[in-house]
């Protein structure tokens, strides 16, 4: 489902106004010492730090769980429902968004373990009914490409047709109208619809509902009692609801769409868990496929394959990210996947080398503000890797290779020249969030080298946008705009 790109695009103005909590807000912890102090805190101190960071950033609610290699630390803060004022509790289920793609990949790797598929198999070998507009590309797409974002299918999102027409199979059938961003296997671009196809493949080969498979093949063996993928189970649990930023007023408003289309469930539209249960799942994956209770859900080989690089997103602003099968792979061997949705921002991190895992779930589209303020000090303690230096704005460059319109099936970016850089406007071609139709202000971006442009002040971490133009054609015009793991194709 839409994750970093749509989440940050819809809330750029709000995010740029958010800074890390001051030392006073962090309950007496000196900000400069947070890097060394926070990873060693007691559970009570984590709760204090989380509440301070949440309050400073204006985030509705948050739930945190951290296996530090020896003990599980948990913390909650804020409200699970901003209208009723109910607090987030440890048993509150919150949306995980596209973190579901890791769950979906595990289901598919179980088929590999049982010899029902091979990762190099063409998808049409198992789904002969599957259709794309480009028949030649269709035959080249393998099962692995569905999981590592290299299929090239132009399927960021699809229009919604109402509850009675939003089965997983319905989304797969609509792929017949989709084109290609690039030839399969030649690039990588974050892809929601390919994940849906992978989920459909698992349910077809097992002749069971995808929702049932998640429950019986993942949740029950691992003892995940506070997790759901079927929205019909919501009444059984204490659940949260998300808040969105109104682009005009800047105020938070509760979403009217607690769930996106269930046809995109394998991509992340419906799964909700507690932070603790999500950590339980990730610990099983980095433990060779064996859960805390000794139950195996994957072979050691398949668990290893999931966290082995198979592709790589275009590096933008020094941020490199490789792709396993389901997992994203950060420098230092840190596994990650984020999730977004209507008033949702969630993160899952794991470090196989040290056995550490953390999950941070929020019910607010400003939730990413907690990453630099709360998560990064912990993650940095796992690897010792220093943060990237701030980007430096360079002198004005020839913008002619970059000017134009870039699109995928759901988004349009229009790039024009300015005196010192470029001006970029983003448009939603499909309405997925309550605030999708609100006009977004233009973004003034400045060159920082390597065909890369960043937000108004040009400082890494402070910029609300970073983009890079790649793959020039024979005339020197850039063919793609890379942003948030996506590739958008030049159309004008």
Helices and strands as residue ranges (DSSP letters): H 4-10, H 12-16, G 31-33, H 34-37, G 38-40, H 43-57, E 61-67, E 72-78, E 92-95, G 97-99, H 100-113, H 123-126, H 135-140, H 143-147, G 163-165, H 168-173, G 174-177, H 192-206, H 210-214, I 215-219, H 220-222, E 227-228, G 231-236, E 238-239, E 243-245, E 252-254, G 262-267, E 272-273, H 275-286, H 300-306, E 311-312, E 322-323, E 328-330, E 334-341, E 344-351, E 356-362, H 369-370, I 371-375, H 376-383, E 404-407, E 411-417, E 421-428, E 443-449, E 452-454, E 466-472, E 478-483, E 486-490
